[in-house]
Each structure stands twice: as structure tokens, then as C-alpha cells.
Amino acid sequence: MFPFDGTLTYGGRSVGGAGPLERIRSFFGRGGAHRELLADADVRISVSGIRGKSSTAKRLGALLSDRGYDTYTKITGDHPTSFHNGRQIPIQRRGPRVTLYENLHLVREFLPQLTQTHPKDAVIMENQAITEYTMRMVNEQFLKPDVLLFCNVRQDHNDTLGKRRQTIARSFARSVPEGCHVISGEQHGVIHDYLEDEIEARGGTIEQVSVPDRHRSLTGAETIHALNHVLDYLDEPPIPDAELDAMLEDIQPEWTELPGGRVFNAAKVNEIESTELFRRQLAGTGDDAELVCPFVFLRRDRRGRTASFVQYINILADRDLIDRVHVGGAYTEVFARRVDVPATRHDTDATDPEDVLDALLATGQPVMFMANTVHPFMRKLATEVERREHGGTVPLPPY
């Protein structure tokens, strides 16, 4: 048996080298072309942080497009999508796993269209990475941002970013390229000071998003006000106050009214701090708070998130804000043993989403989905909620 040298032939002719040397040449060849394309862009913006990356990147891209920029925006989120001047193009992936190298192909596909036209061009990319190393690679190799919009620090991706908010903040700070300017929406003073020390030590600069007192209690206020900071960096006029207020009002949580009760999908934020902000706005706080029924959906690959939701459910139980919990997905038996309220387990591999939703609404309490939304079962459950909300007709998807 002869060893395979990686070279493929057909009819005695080579059909492309696949050996180690050829692969190295191919990678560095693409890397040089990639850097040239990035250098031609007038402004490159990376959107990072824990919560609100996709919506912030999309909103920023639309804002710059409306102001005459030739704009390419890439979001990962629940539905990975490219936006070229507002036109939506779904990102096709060959499998469930996300690879950072898709950014090479997207830049090669869209940036030549931007750089050949007269208007200023802007590239906005959501940083999809969830480790310190890969976040840094996206920033330093795949985008090389002029400005990094950092939404916030929340307790999520604890397995890869760290167990505490300070450790998570350090992971983000270390992903900032030298000389990059950071616009930070993180409002916690101590965390911001820590970010400032780390980023300035790396040769970067940072400014904190200013949120007026009237908006401090509103969900996502730091991401909306961050838009004006980016506009100021680009020497663009700010968003008018009335338009800013409308943006904030539009993203505030509301119950979905169904024939059998009320539902809110808080699983789309998948970390406990934002989930609690939603619960407070919807159900209130203190003695007059309304009891809610959590449905916590767990994933095998998010054990750190599972642990944080065990803690969160126990805090709600201790404060008499819940008296039960429903759980589906992976490790439901372990979760049920560790929470301090009665737990109803659902075998979501064998049970239809319609039946699970019926069981949740039968509790007579408003239902909040929590923890994880990126899963086939949760997508079907969300579709069933839409179906019932619209009387049996599900709206068409955005693309």
C-alpha cells in the first residue's frame, strides 16, 4: 500500500493539490486578498458582547444605509443573515456547526461590490465567537475593525469565557486589537473600569455609552444609545430623540396573548440577567409581583448555562416569585433534583410542542420560556405560539 500524498489526479493530470504545502499556500493567498478587501473599506465595525449583538448590528447597518453609506452587515443570531443595503440574504451553512472561515467567503462575496461604488462604505459584523481566542481571531484576522461596539457583559458562555462577570470582561478586553477604539454599553461602573484598564493596556481606547436616567430601567437601552456614539465617531449627526424613544419602545417586552393564556419567549436572551429584566417588566417586583411559570429548556452543550438557571430558579423560589417550574431538553432529572420548587419534566424528544404548550398554559400562570431557543424543539414551540396567536396562520419568515 502506497501512502497518499494529498494530490488528486484524473486521466493522469492533476486536478488540484490538496497536500500540506498547497493548503498553506491557499490559506495565505486568501488571507492576503482578504486583507486587501478589508483595507479598501472606509469603516469596519465589530459588534461584540453577550446580549443584543444581532439586533444592534442589524439596526446599525440599516441606520448607515439610510444615511447613504454602501453597507454590508453580517449577523449570526438565531437566523444567520447578510444584509447588503437592507437586502436580506440568508447565510447558507453545510451543517449545524458555525465556522469562523465563513467570514472569508462573505467578505470575498460582498466587499468588492461596496468598494467599487462612490458612496462611503461600511462593514458591520457580529462577532460570533464564544472563546477569548476565537473572538480575538475574528477581530484581528477576519475583520480588523476600526471601532468595536461592545454591548454588555452578562453571565453566559461561562464554560468558555469564565465563571464571573470580571473574567468574562477580561476575555472580551483581550480580544480587542491594538489601536482599536471601543464603544462600551456596559453600565456597571466597576466592570467598565476593569475593561478600561485592560483595553488601554493593550493600546486601545474606550468610551462608555451614556444612558439618560429616564431610560435606565428599559431593556436594551445601552444598545440603542450606543448607536449615537457610533454616529459621533463617524462625524454623523445623532438620532433625533423622538426616533430614539420609538426604537426603545419597540424593543420592550410584551406578553403574547393566546386563547389559553399568556406566553413570553425569554429564551431568546438565554442568560439570567436579561431574563430577569424581562420578568420584572412583565410581572413586576415586590409583594405585588405576578407569579410566572418558567419553562426552562436545556442543551447538552450549554452546561454552564444550565447551572446558572438552576441558581436563578432557586432565587425566584426563595423570593416567592414562582411556585413551580417546567423543564425540557437535556439533563432534566438533574435539574429537577437541584431546584427548590416542584419541577415537571417534559420528554421533548417524544412529546409534541403542542402538547407541551397545552400543559404549560394549563397551569393558569403566564408562561416564560427560558435558557435556550436554538434547538429544533424550541423553534417548533415558537412556531406553535405564532400559530395560535394568529388564529392558525403562521406569518411568512423574513426571508
N, C-alpha and C positions, 0 to 999 in steps of 0.2 A: 504494500500500500504506500503510495507516494503522498507526502504532506501537501495540503492545499496552500498555495502561496497567495491566495486572495485575488488572483487575476482571472477574469471570466473571458472565455473565447467562444466564438461561434463560426464554424466553417474555417477554422484556422486563423481567424482575425480577432483581435482584442475588441471587446465591447465595453471597455471601461475598467480602469484599475480600481480595485477595492482593497488593495493592500495597505498596510500601515502608513507608508510614505505618501501614497496617493491621498489617503484620508486626511493626513496632516496638511498637505498642500491645499486640498479642497477647503478645509476649515479656515486656514489663514487667508486664502484667496477671498472667500466670502467675507471674512472679517474685515479685510481692507476695503472692499466695496461697501460694506455696511457702514463703516466709519465715515467714508466719503459722503454717503447719502445723509447721514446724521449731521455732518458738518454743513451741508447745504441748507438745512432747516433754520429758519430765523429764530425760533424759540422752541425749546424742548422742555416739557413739564412732566414730572413723575408724580403720581398720586399714590401715597402710601399711608400706613396706619392700620388700625383694626376695623373701625366701623365707618361706613359711608363712602368707601373708596369708589365703588362703581357709580353711584348716583352723582357724586361730586365730579368725577371725571366727565361723565356724560353732560352734566349741566355746564361745566366749564367749556367743553367743546362747542356746545350749542351757543353759548354766550359769545365766544370768539368768532364763530362762524357768522352770527348775526351782525357782528361789528366789521365784517369784511375780510376776516382772515381766511385763507385757504387752510382748512383744518382737517387733520386726521386724529381720531380718538379711538383708542382701544380699551375696552373694558372686559374684565373676566367675569366676575359675579356669577349669578345663577344661570344667565344665558350669555355666553361669551360672544361679543359683537364688535365689529368695526363700524365706525361712523366716518364717512367722508362728506364733509359739509352737510351734515344732517341725514345723509342717505345711509340706511342701515344695511349692513352686510353681515350675516351670521358667520362666525368663525367655525369652520368645519374641522373636527378632530377625528383622528382614526380610532381612538379608544378613550376610556374614561380618565386616563391619567393626563395631567397637564405637563407639557414640556416647555421649558424656557426658550428653546430654539424656535418655537413658532414665531417669536418676535422677529427673528431674522427674515423669515418669509414674508411677514406682514409689512415690515419696513421696505423690503425689496419690491413689494407689490404696490404700495400706496405712495411712498415718498417721491418717486420720480414724477408723479402727477402733480404734487404740490410744488416742487422746486422749479418746475418749468413754466409756471404761471406768474403773472405780475404781482398779485396781492402778497402781503406778508403771509408766511405760512407758519402754522403752529402744530406741533405733535404733542398730544396728551396721551400718556399711557398709565393705566393702573398697574402698579407693581404687584403681580400675582404671587410672588414668592412668600414662603412662610418659615424660612430659616434665615438667620443672620447672614450666612454665606451666600445663599441664593438671592436674597434681597440686594446685597452688595453687588453681585454679579449683574443683575438686571440694570442697576444704576450705572455701574462703571463700564459695562461691555455692550449692553443691548440698547441703552437709551442715551447715556451721558447727559443728564438733564442740566439745564441752566438754573432751574428752580425746582425744588421738591416741595410739594404741598403735602404736609403731614397732618392727617385728620385728627388723630387722638390715640391715646394709649388705653386699652381695655384688657380685661382678663380673658384672653383667648389664645389659642395655639400655644398653650402652656408647655406642651411636650417638646416644642421646637424653639420657642422664643424665651422661655423662662417661667418660673413659678410666680414671681411677684411683678408688680407694675414697674418697679425700678429696673428689674432685669430685662423686661420686655422693652422698656425705653432705651436701655443700653444697646440692645440688638438693633433697634431702629437707628440710633445715633451712629453706630459703627457701619451702617450701610450707606452713609452719606458720603459722596465723593468729595475729594479735596477741592475747595474753591466753590462748592455749590451753595446756593442760598436756600434756606429752609423757611417756609411759612408754616407755623405750627398752630393747629387748632386746639392742642391740649391746654385745658384751662386750670389744671391743678398746679398751683404755684411751685410746690416742691419738685414735681415731675418736670415742669418746664425748666427750672433752674438746673436740674440734672442734665436735661437734654442740651441746654445752652453750654454747659461746661464741656460735655463730651464732643459736641459738634465743633465748637470753637477750637478745641484741642486738635481736631482733625483738619483745621484750616478752612472750615466753613463758617457761614454766618446764619443767624436765626432771628426771626421776629415772631412774636406771639399774636395770634388773632385776637382782636378786640371785640368782645360781645357786650352790647349795652345791657344795663340792668333789666330792661323791660323784656328781654329775650332770654335771659339766663335759665329760666325754667323750661324752655321749649326744647323738644327733641331735635337734634341736628343743627342747633343754632351756630355752633362753631364752624360747621362745614359751609353753611350759607354765607356767613360773614367772611369766611376765608376767600371767597370769590373776589370781594373788593380788594383784598390785599394783593391778589394776583394781578388784578387790573391796575392797581397802583404801581406794581413792579414793572408792568408793561407800558407805563405812562398813558393809560387809558382812563377815561372818566368813570366814576363809580356807578354802581347800580342805583337808581332812584329809590328812596325809602319805601314808597308805595309798592314798587315791584319786589323789593326785598321782603317786605311784610307778606306779600302774596305767596312768595316762594316758601316762606316758613310755615304759613298756614296750610299750604298744600301738602306738606310732609308730616303734619301732626297725625297721630294715630286715631282711628275711629273704629268702633265695633262694626263688624259685618252682620247685618240683621238677616237671620234665616227664619223660615217658618217655625222651627222648634226652639229658637234661642239665638244667642249672640256668640260670635267667634272672632278672634283676632289672631293672625299669624305672626307671633313674635319670634318664631323660629328663624325668620329671615335675618335676624341680627345675631343669633347664635352665641351670645355671651351675656353674662348675668347682669352687668351694669346697665346696658341698654335695655335688656328685658325688664329690669326693674323700673327704668324711666317710663317705659310703655305702660307697665302695670299701674304705676302711680297716676299717670294721666288718665287712664281709662277707668280705674276702680277707686282711686282716691287713697288717702293715707289716714292713719289715726283711727279713732273709735268708729267713725262713720264710713270706713272703707268697706267696699263690697267684696264679699268672698268670690274668688275665681277658682275654676277648676283647671289646673295645669295638665296639658298632655305633653310629656317630655319624650321626644324621640331621640334614641341613642344610636351612635355609629361605632363600629368596632375600631375604626382608625382615629377616633377622637376621644381617647380615654381621659386626657386631661380635662377636656370639656365636660365629660360625664361627671368627673369628680367635683368640678365647680358647681354643677347643677344639683348634685346631692347636697352640697353645702347651702346653696341658695334655697332649695325647697325646705330645708330644716330651719333656716332663718325665717321664712314666711310662716312656717308652722308655729315656731316659737312666739311670733308676734300676732298669732291668731288671724292671719290674713288668708290662710287656706285651711281646709279641714280634710282634704283628700288630694290624691294625685293619681293620674293615669300615666302609664309608661308603655312605650313600644320600641321596637328595634332590637338592638343587641344588649346583652347583659342585664335584662330586665329583672331577673331574680336577685342579682347582687344589689341593684339599685333599690328594689323594694325592701330588702333587708336593712338598708342603711338610712332610709328616710324615717322621719318621726311621725308620719301620718299614714293612714291606711292607703295602700297602693294597689291599684287594679292593673294587672298586666295584660297586654294585648299581644297575641302572636300575629304580628303584622306580615309574616311570611305566608300565613294560612288564612287570614281574615281580610275581607274586602274593606277598602277605605269607607264605603258607605255604611257598613255595619259599625265600624269604629266611631264614625261621626255620630251615628244614632245613639250609641252608648254614652258618648260624651255629653250630648245635648240632653239626654235623659236625666242627668244629674240635677238639672234645674238651675245650674250656675252658669254664668258666662264662661266660655272656654278660651284658654290661651294656649296655642301651640308654642313649644319651647325647644331650644337646644340645636336641632339640626333640620334643615329644609332641603339640602341637596341629597336626595335619595328618591328612587322611583316611587316608593310608597307615599312619601310626603308630597311629591308632585301630583300624584293621583288624588290625594286627600285635598290639596289646594284646588284642584280642578272640580272636585265634587262640591266644595264650598261655593265656587263660582257658579256651578250649575244650579244649585239651589237658590243662590242669591238672585239669579236672573230667570228663575222660573223654568229651568230645564234647558236654556240656551246658553252655551258657553261662548263668550266673546272670542273672536279670532286672535291668535298670538300676534305680537308686534312685528314679526317677520315670518 
